[in-house]
Amino acid sequence: DGQAMYTNFRPHAQKAVKKLRNKVELVLWTAGTQDYAERAMEKFQDQTPVFDHSIYRDSRWWGSGHLYRKDLRRLGRSMDHTLII
């Protein structure tokens, strides 16, 4: 769409994610829109895909009163095996 996207990744994030890639399931979770999530994944991944899924802002994640929350239970994964980086 031609809009500029400004993204700053945390130091060493790309290196850490690439090392984890074949050991765990990786999900990109952003408060941005689907378009933003897709563009961020493209920028983050360079040539090799590293994320298994992405979760972005849409009606499934909005609560009443325009409150936005990330409910990790919606991932359908055991919270005993979930790590947020």
PyMOL commands that place a pseudoatom at each C-alpha (Angstrom):
pseudoatom trace, name=CA, resn=ASP, resi=1, chain=A, elem=C, hetatm=0, pos=[0.000, 0.000, 0.000]
pseudoatom trace, name=CA, resn=GLY, resi=2, chain=A, elem=C, hetatm=0, pos=[3.046, 2.258, -0.043]
pseudoatom trace, name=CA, resn=GLN, resi=3, chain=A, elem=C, hetatm=0, pos=[2.842, 3.368, 3.586]
pseudoatom trace, name=CA, resn=ALA, resi=4, chain=A, elem=C, hetatm=0, pos=[6.096, 3.548, 5.511]
pseudoatom trace, name=CA, resn=MET, resi=5, chain=A, elem=C, hetatm=0, pos=[6.543, 1.081, 8.337]
pseudoatom trace, name=CA, resn=TYR, resi=6, chain=A, elem=C, hetatm=0, pos=[8.834, 1.914, 11.214]
pseudoatom trace, name=CA, resn=THR, resi=7, chain=A, elem=C, hetatm=0, pos=[9.904, -1.102, 13.225]
pseudoatom trace, name=CA, resn=ASN, resi=8, chain=A, elem=C, hetatm=0, pos=[12.564, -1.535, 15.851]
pseudoatom trace, name=CA, resn=PHE, resi=9, chain=A, elem=C, hetatm=0, pos=[13.444, -5.028, 16.950]
pseudoatom trace, name=CA, resn=ARG, resi=10, chain=A, elem=C, hetatm=0, pos=[14.888, -5.676, 20.356]
pseudoatom trace, name=CA, resn=PRO, resi=11, chain=A, elem=C, hetatm=0, pos=[18.656, -6.261, 20.404]
pseudoatom trace, name=CA, resn=HIS, resi=12, chain=A, elem=C, hetatm=0, pos=[19.521, -9.842, 19.411]
pseudoatom trace, name=CA, resn=ALA, resi=13, chain=A, elem=C, hetatm=0, pos=[15.841, -10.758, 18.837]
pseudoatom trace, name=CA, resn=GLN, resi=14, chain=A, elem=C, hetatm=0, pos=[16.388, -11.998, 15.306]
pseudoatom trace, name=CA, resn=LYS, resi=15, chain=A, elem=C, hetatm=0, pos=[19.359, -14.131, 16.316]
pseudoatom trace, name=CA, resn=ALA, resi=16, chain=A, elem=C, hetatm=0, pos=[17.469, -15.629, 19.275]
pseudoatom trace, name=CA, resn=VAL, resi=17, chain=A, elem=C, hetatm=0, pos=[14.365, -16.428, 17.221]
pseudoatom trace, name=CA, resn=LYS, resi=18, chain=A, elem=C, hetatm=0, pos=[16.397, -18.092, 14.478]
pseudoatom trace, name=CA, resn=LYS, resi=19, chain=A, elem=C, hetatm=0, pos=[18.125, -20.307, 17.071]
pseudoatom trace, name=CA, resn=LEU, resi=20, chain=A, elem=C, hetatm=0, pos=[14.771, -21.304, 18.581]
pseudoatom trace, name=CA, resn=ARG, resi=21, chain=A, elem=C, hetatm=0, pos=[13.122, -21.916, 15.197]
pseudoatom trace, name=CA, resn=ASN, resi=22, chain=A, elem=C, hetatm=0, pos=[13.600, -25.671, 15.011]
pseudoatom trace, name=CA, resn=LYS, resi=23, chain=A, elem=C, hetatm=0, pos=[13.084, -26.261, 18.717]
pseudoatom trace, name=CA, resn=VAL, resi=24, chain=A, elem=C, hetatm=0, pos=[9.742, -24.577, 19.495]
pseudoatom trace, name=CA, resn=GLU, resi=25, chain=A, elem=C, hetatm=0, pos=[6.573, -23.240, 17.894]
pseudoatom trace, name=CA, resn=LEU, resi=26, chain=A, elem=C, hetatm=0, pos=[6.982, -19.503, 17.261]
pseudoatom trace, name=CA, resn=VAL, resi=27, chain=A, elem=C, hetatm=0, pos=[4.000, -17.152, 17.097]
pseudoatom trace, name=CA, resn=LEU, resi=28, chain=A, elem=C, hetatm=0, pos=[4.251, -13.449, 16.290]
pseudoatom trace, name=CA, resn=TRP, resi=29, chain=A, elem=C, hetatm=0, pos=[1.663, -11.606, 18.380]
pseudoatom trace, name=CA, resn=THR, resi=30, chain=A, elem=C, hetatm=0, pos=[1.164, -7.913, 17.712]
pseudoatom trace, name=CA, resn=ALA, resi=31, chain=A, elem=C, hetatm=0, pos=[-1.398, -5.238, 18.538]
pseudoatom trace, name=CA, resn=GLY, resi=32, chain=A, elem=C, hetatm=0, pos=[-1.082, -4.150, 14.915]
pseudoatom trace, name=CA, resn=THR, resi=33, chain=A, elem=C, hetatm=0, pos=[-3.422, -5.006, 12.065]
pseudoatom trace, name=CA, resn=GLN, resi=34, chain=A, elem=C, hetatm=0, pos=[-3.077, -8.052, 9.816]
pseudoatom trace, name=CA, resn=ASP, resi=35, chain=A, elem=C, hetatm=0, pos=[-1.243, -5.938, 7.226]
pseudoatom trace, name=CA, resn=TYR, resi=36, chain=A, elem=C, hetatm=0, pos=[1.213, -4.713, 9.858]
pseudoatom trace, name=CA, resn=ALA, resi=37, chain=A, elem=C, hetatm=0, pos=[1.785, -8.269, 11.165]
pseudoatom trace, name=CA, resn=GLU, resi=38, chain=A, elem=C, hetatm=0, pos=[2.496, -9.594, 7.684]
pseudoatom trace, name=CA, resn=ARG, resi=39, chain=A, elem=C, hetatm=0, pos=[4.905, -6.783, 6.886]
pseudoatom trace, name=CA, resn=ALA, resi=40, chain=A, elem=C, hetatm=0, pos=[6.652, -7.145, 10.253]
pseudoatom trace, name=CA, resn=MET, resi=41, chain=A, elem=C, hetatm=0, pos=[7.109, -10.884, 9.671]
pseudoatom trace, name=CA, resn=GLU, resi=42, chain=A, elem=C, hetatm=0, pos=[8.547, -10.243, 6.224]
pseudoatom trace, name=CA, resn=LYS, resi=43, chain=A, elem=C, hetatm=0, pos=[10.986, -7.685, 7.610]
pseudoatom trace, name=CA, resn=PHE, resi=44, chain=A, elem=C, hetatm=0, pos=[11.936, -9.848, 10.592]
pseudoatom trace, name=CA, resn=GLN, resi=45, chain=A, elem=C, hetatm=0, pos=[12.387, -13.083, 8.684]
pseudoatom trace, name=CA, resn=ASP, resi=46, chain=A, elem=C, hetatm=0, pos=[14.557, -11.928, 5.786]
pseudoatom trace, name=CA, resn=GLN, resi=47, chain=A, elem=C, hetatm=0, pos=[14.644, -14.962, 3.484]
pseudoatom trace, name=CA, resn=THR, resi=48, chain=A, elem=C, hetatm=0, pos=[13.890, -17.855, 5.856]
pseudoatom trace, name=CA, resn=PRO, resi=49, chain=A, elem=C, hetatm=0, pos=[10.459, -18.128, 7.510]
pseudoatom trace, name=CA, resn=VAL, resi=50, chain=A, elem=C, hetatm=0, pos=[10.740, -18.415, 11.296]
pseudoatom trace, name=CA, resn=PHE, resi=51, chain=A, elem=C, hetatm=0, pos=[7.172, -17.921, 12.562]
pseudoatom trace, name=CA, resn=ASP, resi=52, chain=A, elem=C, hetatm=0, pos=[4.567, -20.675, 12.530]
pseudoatom trace, name=CA, resn=HIS, resi=53, chain=A, elem=C, hetatm=0, pos=[1.624, -18.316, 13.049]
pseudoatom trace, name=CA, resn=SER, resi=54, chain=A, elem=C, hetatm=0, pos=[0.752, -14.680, 13.610]
pseudoatom trace, name=CA, resn=ILE, resi=55, chain=A, elem=C, hetatm=0, pos=[-1.925, -13.130, 15.784]
pseudoatom trace, name=CA, resn=TYR, resi=56, chain=A, elem=C, hetatm=0, pos=[-2.917, -9.550, 15.127]
pseudoatom trace, name=CA, resn=ARG, resi=57, chain=A, elem=C, hetatm=0, pos=[-5.602, -7.038, 16.033]
pseudoatom trace, name=CA, resn=ASP, resi=58, chain=A, elem=C, hetatm=0, pos=[-9.039, -8.109, 14.877]
pseudoatom trace, name=CA, resn=SER, resi=59, chain=A, elem=C, hetatm=0, pos=[-12.515, -8.592, 16.321]
pseudoatom trace, name=CA, resn=ARG, resi=60, chain=A, elem=C, hetatm=0, pos=[-11.554, -11.851, 18.080]
pseudoatom trace, name=CA, resn=TRP, resi=61, chain=A, elem=C, hetatm=0, pos=[-9.241, -9.991, 20.445]
pseudoatom trace, name=CA, resn=TRP, resi=62, chain=A, elem=C, hetatm=0, pos=[-11.215, -6.806, 21.214]
pseudoatom trace, name=CA, resn=GLY, resi=63, chain=A, elem=C, hetatm=0, pos=[-13.183, -6.663, 24.444]
pseudoatom trace, name=CA, resn=SER, resi=64, chain=A, elem=C, hetatm=0, pos=[-16.156, -4.527, 25.296]
pseudoatom trace, name=CA, resn=GLY, resi=65, chain=A, elem=C, hetatm=0, pos=[-15.603, -0.802, 25.649]
pseudoatom trace, name=CA, resn=HIS, resi=66, chain=A, elem=C, hetatm=0, pos=[-12.736, -0.803, 23.137]
pseudoatom trace, name=CA, resn=LEU, resi=67, chain=A, elem=C, hetatm=0, pos=[-10.403, -2.507, 25.587]
pseudoatom trace, name=CA, resn=TYR, resi=68, chain=A, elem=C, hetatm=0, pos=[-7.655, -4.505, 23.964]
pseudoatom trace, name=CA, resn=ARG, resi=69, chain=A, elem=C, hetatm=0, pos=[-6.252, -7.515, 25.723]
pseudoatom trace, name=CA, resn=LYS, resi=70, chain=A, elem=C, hetatm=0, pos=[-4.079, -10.450, 24.841]
pseudoatom trace, name=CA, resn=ASP, resi=71, chain=A, elem=C, hetatm=0, pos=[-5.627, -13.502, 26.425]
pseudoatom trace, name=CA, resn=LEU, resi=72, chain=A, elem=C, hetatm=0, pos=[-3.016, -16.226, 26.081]
pseudoatom trace, name=CA, resn=ARG, resi=73, chain=A, elem=C, hetatm=0, pos=[-5.627, -18.909, 26.712]
pseudoatom trace, name=CA, resn=ARG, resi=74, chain=A, elem=C, hetatm=0, pos=[-6.928, -18.114, 23.218]
pseudoatom trace, name=CA, resn=LEU, resi=75, chain=A, elem=C, hetatm=0, pos=[-3.768, -19.683, 21.804]
pseudoatom trace, name=CA, resn=GLY, resi=76, chain=A, elem=C, hetatm=0, pos=[-5.090, -23.104, 22.807]
pseudoatom trace, name=CA, resn=ARG, resi=77, chain=A, elem=C, hetatm=0, pos=[-1.680, -24.061, 24.201]
pseudoatom trace, name=CA, resn=SER, resi=78, chain=A, elem=C, hetatm=0, pos=[-0.626, -25.203, 27.635]
pseudoatom trace, name=CA, resn=MET, resi=79, chain=A, elem=C, hetatm=0, pos=[0.425, -22.185, 29.680]
pseudoatom trace, name=CA, resn=ASP, resi=80, chain=A, elem=C, hetatm=0, pos=[2.955, -24.481, 31.386]
pseudoatom trace, name=CA, resn=HIS, resi=81, chain=A, elem=C, hetatm=0, pos=[4.858, -24.510, 28.081]
pseudoatom trace, name=CA, resn=THR, resi=82, chain=A, elem=C, hetatm=0, pos=[4.357, -20.906, 26.926]
pseudoatom trace, name=CA, resn=LEU, resi=83, chain=A, elem=C, hetatm=0, pos=[7.100, -18.289, 26.975]
pseudoatom trace, name=CA, resn=ILE, resi=84, chain=A, elem=C, hetatm=0, pos=[6.664, -14.648, 26.016]
pseudoatom trace, name=CA, resn=ILE, resi=85, chain=A, elem=C, hetatm=0, pos=[9.750, -12.921, 24.691]
for i in range(1, 85): cmd.bond("trace and resi %d" % i, "trace and resi %d" % (i + 1))
show_as sticks, trace
zoom trace
